[in-house]
Amino acid sequence: MQIGLFYGSSTCYTEMVAEKIQARLGKDLVTLHNLKDTPVQRMADYPVLLLGISTWDFGEIQEDWLASWDAIDTVDLSGKVVALFGLGDQQGYGEWFLDAMGLLHDKLLAKGCQLVGYWPNEGYEFEASKALVDEGRYFVGLALDETNQYALTEARLDAWLPQVLDEATALL
Ligand SMILES: Cc1cc2nc3c(=O)[nH]c(=O)nc-3n(C[C@H](O)[C@H](O)[C@H](O)COP(=O)(O)O)c2cc1C
């Protein structure tokens, strides 16, 4: 299995999580791509994609994702196995918690991607999020909050990454 991990990160938090994921799974398995320096066409090179996205400015997509947004439409991603992780601030921006992850999810679903790594909505407090499915029971990817729940990130990654690998293996 080859995994391409693509991320956009304005203040390095998503980047640090990307590096933690690569450290856990290994450089042979996971190649990191900062969208600031990488054309989205490179996503076509991998059967499995991990995509990291933060939310900014009241529910907006992080700037490097925004710059790549239309170009994603030109890449054939049908059948790709994709897991998302999102960063946000549930206390400061609780009306828009992780909205960008939800917007990315909807876009990829429409492109025929196979989404894995849904994550239970337990242990979070916020008002609204576009990143929820199943009547609010699940996030469409791993929900991380480095502002308020920094101490939980390691354990969340330890639980989520094996789940993603299992689900991806079953689909490949
Ligand atoms: C000005 C500003 C606006 C933000 N807006 C949102 C938001 O609408 N929703 C959310 O969940 N988080 C929001 N956040 C929190 C960021 O997503 C969070 O700090 C994240 O860790 C940033 O990741 P990055 O440095 O990788 O871009 C905002 C943060 C700032 C400073």
Ligand as a Chemical Component Dictionary entry (heavy atoms), coordinates in Angstrom:
data_LIG
# 
_chem_comp.id                   LIG 
_chem_comp.type                 NON-POLYMER 
_chem_comp.pdbx_formal_charge   0 
_chem_comp.three_letter_code    LIG 
# 
loop_
_chem_comp_atom.comp_id 
_chem_comp_atom.atom_id 
_chem_comp_atom.alt_atom_id 
_chem_comp_atom.type_symbol 
_chem_comp_atom.charge 
_chem_comp_atom.model_Cartn_x 
_chem_comp_atom.model_Cartn_y 
_chem_comp_atom.model_Cartn_z 
_chem_comp_atom.pdbx_ordinal 
LIG C1  C1  C 0 -8.902  33.598 12.792 1  
LIG C2  C2  C 0 -9.201  32.141 13.015 2  
LIG C3  C3  C 0 -10.369 31.609 12.504 3  
LIG C4  C4  C 0 -10.702 30.266 12.731 4  
LIG N1  N1  N 0 -11.901 29.759 12.280 5  
LIG C5  C5  C 0 -12.252 28.493 12.585 6  
LIG C6  C6  C 0 -13.519 27.961 12.197 7  
LIG O1  O1  O 0 -14.345 28.629 11.570 8  
LIG N2  N2  N 0 -13.819 26.676 12.541 9  
LIG C7  C7  C 0 -12.954 25.887 13.251 10 
LIG O2  O2  O 0 -13.276 24.736 13.541 11 
LIG N3  N3  N 0 -11.725 26.362 13.619 12 
LIG C8  C8  C 0 -11.365 27.631 13.315 13 
LIG N4  N4  N 0 -10.131 28.101 13.687 14 
LIG C9  C9  C 0 -9.180  27.214 14.390 15 
LIG C10 C10 C 0 -8.112  26.638 13.452 16 
LIG O3  O3  O 0 -8.690  25.729 12.521 17 
LIG C11 C11 C 0 -7.086  25.900 14.294 18 
LIG O4  O4  O 0 -6.314  26.866 14.969 19 
LIG C12 C12 C 0 -6.197  24.962 13.522 20 
LIG O5  O5  O 0 -5.399  24.225 14.417 21 
LIG C13 C13 C 0 -5.301  25.670 12.533 22 
LIG O6  O6  O 0 -4.579  24.705 11.812 23 
LIG P1  P1  P 0 -3.426  25.086 10.764 24 
LIG O7  O7  O 0 -2.411  25.903 11.515 25 
LIG O8  O8  O 0 -2.857  23.800 10.329 26 
LIG O9  O9  O 0 -4.054  25.855 9.651  27 
LIG C14 C14 C 0 -9.799  29.435 13.464 28 
LIG C15 C15 C 0 -8.606  29.994 13.959 29 
LIG C16 C16 C 0 -8.315  31.329 13.754 30 
LIG C17 C17 C 0 -7.035  31.879 14.334 31 
# 
loop_
_chem_comp_bond.comp_id 
_chem_comp_bond.atom_id_1 
_chem_comp_bond.atom_id_2 
_chem_comp_bond.value_order 
_chem_comp_bond.pdbx_ordinal 
LIG C1  C2  SING 1  
LIG C2  C3  SING 2  
LIG C2  C16 DOUB 3  
LIG C3  C4  DOUB 4  
LIG C4  N1  SING 5  
LIG C4  C14 SING 6  
LIG N1  C5  DOUB 7  
LIG C5  C6  SING 8  
LIG C5  C8  SING 9  
LIG C6  O1  DOUB 10 
LIG C6  N2  SING 11 
LIG N2  C7  SING 12 
LIG C7  O2  DOUB 13 
LIG C7  N3  SING 14 
LIG N3  C8  DOUB 15 
LIG C8  N4  SING 16 
LIG N4  C9  SING 17 
LIG N4  C14 SING 18 
LIG C9  C10 SING 19 
LIG C10 O3  SING 20 
LIG C10 C11 SING 21 
LIG C11 O4  SING 22 
LIG C11 C12 SING 23 
LIG C12 O5  SING 24 
LIG C12 C13 SING 25 
LIG C13 O6  SING 26 
LIG O6  P1  SING 27 
LIG P1  O7  DOUB 28 
LIG P1  O8  SING 29 
LIG P1  O9  SING 30 
LIG C14 C15 DOUB 31 
LIG C15 C16 SING 32 
LIG C16 C17 SING 33 
# 
